Structures are given as structure tokens and as C-alpha cells.
């Protein structure tokens, strides 16, 4: 098993130590794991800063890579919460800091928080979805320092109704933008944990990515607690096989490594 989206106490919304996450991963038989700690610059909720101490993070992960080198592969990653006005800062950070793996995620749209519902106020769901995918497209047109798009249809976790448009036309433009640059997407299994009964993104989006020639796909639990590591991993592998995918991907020094399913 490979879990390439998980967090520790270096992320503001997690209080589990990195070492406890690693020990649980070993117990679960995970072969390779990647910490993808949060960085969300200019997050609109004053109670959450989602900053990251790069120096301490680097020191700790090197220490634990050495300690557990004979038991599990540990990779150093980051999850960047993109907004159009923070992309230049992220460009500087990714040029300066070493990461094995970078996830590009959108947790905030139009400077409004998805999680607390501010983004959805005073607009229809169709308008909200169109703004969400449209701003994500604008970001990835101007920022390429990432490996995969995280939980691509995250907006559906917070508010969903039957009959709302799927906006596959905008998602297709997103894929046409990232695929030629060797960028991928992830299967994020946290949709089960948050009660939507499926992975992120939905099957039609996973199928569209493959139909457009996309091959790079990682699997991540988005775990903030050790018991959630590699959650629904077997389900994700079977889903990929059923959709015709041949490989699952891991990363080292931002280079993809393909593992036959």
C-alpha cells in the first residue's frame, strides 16, 4: 500500500505526531507513505493560519527517515492550498524548499472558505461549482509547481444536490492544461470519512482523466488520525482497475514512479 496524502501535527488541523503516524503505517503494512502537510497562505478564517515551519519539518522528517529506513519509505511532501494571489509566493517556496511530492488543492474560492460555508452564501450551487472549477483552472494555468491535483471535486463534499451541473467541460479544460505537463490527479478516500460514500473525485471525473490520456494517479487517505491511514485502499485499487488504469503512482524528488496494479 502507498498512502500519498496524510498529515501530522505539522499541519494546524492535526494533533497526531509524525512518529505515531509512521508506527501505525508500519503496523498496517504500508510500504511507502508521504507526509503532505498543509500550507494555505491567506486563509480567510482568522482561527486557522495553516502555516508551516519548513526548517523544523525538514529536520524531523530526515530524523524519522533515518530511524525507520529499514521498515518503511517515508517521503516529504506538501499540500498547497491555492488562490490566485498566493501563487507567486508558492513559486518561491517550491523553488527554495525540497519536496518529494506536491499536491495542489483548493480549499478557498473567491477568498471565501469552503469548509465553513461562506463560499456558498448568496449564490446558487451551479454558480458556486462554476466559480470553484473556474478559479482552479485559472490557478493551474499560472502555476505548474505541483505533481497532482488534490481531491479535485472537493466542493461536492460541503454542499451537493441532485441536478447540480457536473461542469465536466471546465474539468476537461483543467485536464488538457495539466496532462501535457506531466501532472496527475489523486484518488482521495476521505469522501467516505466525510459521509459522501465515495472517493474524490467522482468516477466520471476519473474516467474523463483517463480518456484524455492521463496516467499519473496517486492514492491518499487524507488521514489526520493514524487509524485512517490507507483507508479504503483496496476499494481504490479495484476502482482503478475497473476504469482501465494500469498503474498507481508514487513520487521521489517530484519524479513519478509507476507501480503495476
C-alpha positions in Angstrom: 0.0 0.0 0.0 1.1 3.5 -0.8 -0.5 6.4 1.1 0.4 9.7 -0.6 -1.8 12.2 1.2 -1.6 12.4 5.0 -0.9 14.8 7.8 0.7 15.1 11.2 1.0 17.8 13.9 3.0 19.9 11.5 -0.5 20.6 9.9 -2.5 23.0 12.0 -5.7 20.8 11.9 -3.9 17.7 13.1 -2.5 16.8 16.6 -1.0 13.4 15.8 2.8 13.2 15.9 4.6 12.2 12.8 6.2 9.2 14.6 2.8 7.8 15.7 1.6 8.1 12.1 4.7 6.2 10.9 4.4 3.4 13.5 0.7 2.9 12.6 1.6 2.8 8.9 4.2 0.1 9.6 1.6 -1.9 11.6 -0.9 -1.7 8.7 1.7 -2.9 6.2 2.0 0.3 4.2 5.1 0.2 2.0 5.5 3.9 1.3 4.0 7.0 2.8 4.2 10.7 2.1 3.5 13.4 4.6 1.7 16.3 2.8 1.5 19.0 5.4 -0.9 21.9 4.9 0.2 25.3 3.6 -2.7 27.7 2.9 -1.5 31.2 2.7 -4.0 34.0 3.4 -6.6 31.5 4.7 -9.8 33.6 5.3 -10.6 32.1 8.8 -8.6 34.0 11.4 -8.8 31.0 13.7 -6.7 29.0 11.3 -3.4 30.1 9.7 -2.2 26.8 8.0 1.4 28.0 8.1 4.3 25.5 8.0 7.7 25.6 9.8 9.8 24.5 6.9 13.0 24.1 8.9 11.5 22.0 11.7 9.6 19.9 9.3 12.7 19.1 7.2 14.7 18.3 10.3 12.0 16.0 11.8 11.3 14.1 8.6 15.0 13.5 8.0 15.4 12.2 11.6 12.5 9.8 11.1 13.5 8.7 7.6 16.8 7.5 9.2 15.1 5.9 12.2 12.6 3.9 10.2 14.6 3.4 6.9 14.6 -0.4 7.2 10.8 -0.6 7.8 9.1 1.9 5.5 9.8 4.5 2.9 8.9 8.0 4.1 8.6 10.8 1.6 8.4 14.6 2.3 5.5 16.4 0.6 3.3 19.4 0.9 -0.3 20.3 0.2 -0.6 23.8 -1.2 -4.0 25.5 -0.9 -4.0 27.6 -4.0 -5.6 31.0 -4.6 -4.7 33.3 -7.5 -2.9 35.9 -5.4 -0.6 33.4 -3.5 0.8 31.6 -6.5 4.0 33.8 -6.7 4.8 33.0 -3.1 4.3 29.3 -3.7 6.5 29.5 -6.7 9.3 30.9 -4.5 8.7 28.3 -1.8 8.8 25.4 -4.2 11.9 26.7 -5.8 13.6 27.1 -2.4 12.5 24.0 -0.4 12.9 20.3 -1.2 9.8 18.2 -1.6 9.3 14.7 -3.0 5.7 15.4 -3.8 3.4 18.4 -4.1 -0.3 18.4 -4.0 -2.2 21.4 -5.5 -5.6 21.8 -3.7 -8.2 24.4 -3.5 -9.8 25.0 -0.1 -10.8 28.6 -0.7 -12.5 30.2 -3.7 -13.1 33.9 -4.3 -11.3 34.4 -0.9 -14.2 32.5 0.8 -13.8 29.4 2.9 -15.5 26.3 1.6 -15.3 24.5 5.0 -17.4 27.0 7.0 -19.8 27.6 4.2 -19.0 31.2 3.5 -18.4 30.5 -0.2 -21.9 29.1 -0.8 -23.8 32.1 0.7 -26.0 34.2 -1.6 -25.4 32.1 -4.7 -26.9 29.0 -6.4 -25.0 25.7 -6.3 -24.5 25.9 -10.0 -22.8 29.3 -9.7 -20.7 28.0 -6.8 -19.5 25.0 -8.7 -18.7 27.0 -11.8 -16.7 29.6 -9.7 -14.8 26.8 -7.9 -13.7 24.9 -11.0 -13.1 28.2 -12.9 -10.8 29.6 -10.3 -8.9 26.3 -10.1 -8.4 26.4 -13.8 -7.1 29.9 -13.6 -4.7 28.9 -10.9 -3.2 25.9 -12.7 -2.9 28.0 -15.9 -0.5 30.2 -13.9 1.2 27.7 -11.6 2.8 24.4 -12.5 4.9 23.6 -9.4 2.9 20.6 -8.3 2.6 16.9 -9.1 -1.1 16.1 -8.7 -4.4 17.9 -8.1 -5.8 17.0 -4.7 -9.5 16.0 -4.1 -10.4 17.6 -7.4 -14.2 17.8 -6.7 -13.8 18.9 -3.0 -16.6 21.4 -3.5 -19.1 18.5 -3.5 -18.1 17.5 0.0 -19.6 20.6 1.5 -22.7 21.0 -0.5 -24.4 18.8 -3.0 -27.8 18.4 -4.5 -29.1 16.2 -7.3 -29.4 18.2 -10.6 -26.4 20.4 -10.0 -24.2 20.6 -13.1 -21.1 18.4 -13.2 -19.1 21.1 -15.1 -17.1 18.4 -17.0 -16.4 21.0 -19.7 -14.3 23.1 -17.3 -12.7 19.9 -15.7 -11.8 18.8 -19.3 -10.0 22.2 -19.7 -8.2 21.6 -16.4 -7.0 18.2 -17.6 -6.0 19.5 -21.0 -3.9 22.0 -19.1 -2.1 19.6 -16.8 -1.7 16.4 -18.8 0.8 17.7 -21.3 2.9 19.0 -18.3 3.0 15.5 -16.7 0.7 16.4 -13.9 -1.7 14.0 -12.3 -4.6 13.7 -10.0 -5.2 11.7 -6.8 -7.8 9.3 -5.5 -8.6 10.8 -2.1 -10.5 8.3 0.0 -11.7 10.9 2.6 -15.1 11.1 0.9 -16.1 8.0 2.8 -15.0 9.5 6.1 -17.0 12.7 5.4 -20.1 10.8 4.5 -20.5 11.2 0.8 -19.9 7.5 0.2 -17.3 7.7 -2.5 -13.8 8.8 -3.3 -12.7 12.3 -4.5 -13.0 12.8 -7.4 -16.2 11.0 -8.7 -16.0 8.2 -11.2 -17.0 10.3 -14.2 -14.0 12.6 -13.5 -11.6 9.7 -13.1 -12.9 8.3 -16.4 -12.5 11.6 -18.1 -8.9 12.0 -17.0 -8.1 8.6 -18.4 -10.0 9.2 -21.7 -7.9 12.3 -22.2 -4.7 10.4 -21.8 -4.0 10.9 -18.1 -1.9 8.2 -16.5 -0.5 9.7 -13.3 -2.7 8.9 -10.3 -1.9 8.6 -6.6 -3.9 7.2 -3.7 -4.2 9.1 -0.5 -6.3 8.7 2.7 -6.0 12.4 3.7 -5.6 11.0 7.2 -5.3 13.3 10.1 -5.6 10.3 12.5 -3.4 7.2 12.4 -6.4 4.8 12.2 -7.4 6.3 8.9 -4.2 5.6 7.1 -4.7 3.7 3.8 -8.4 3.8 4.4 -10.4 2.2 1.5 -7.1 1.4 -0.3 -8.3 -1.9 -1.8 -11.5 -0.2 -3.0 -9.4 2.4 -4.8 -7.2 -0.2 -6.5 -10.3 -2.1 -7.7 -11.9 1.1 -8.9 -8.7 2.0 -10.9 -8.6 -1.5 -12.4 -12.3 -1.3 -13.4 -11.7 2.0 -15.1 -8.8 0.6 -17.1 -5.9 2.1 -15.2 -2.7 0.0 -15.2 -0.6 1.8 -12.6 -0.7 3.6 -9.3 2.0 6.3 -8.9 4.4 7.4 -6.1 6.9 10.2 -6.2 10.5 10.8 -5.2 12.1 14.2 -5.8 9.0 15.1 -7.7 9.6 12.4 -10.2 6.8 9.8 -10.8 7.3 6.1 -10.1 4.8 3.7 -11.6 3.7 0.6 -9.9 1.7 -2.0 -11.8 -1.7 -2.7 -10.3 
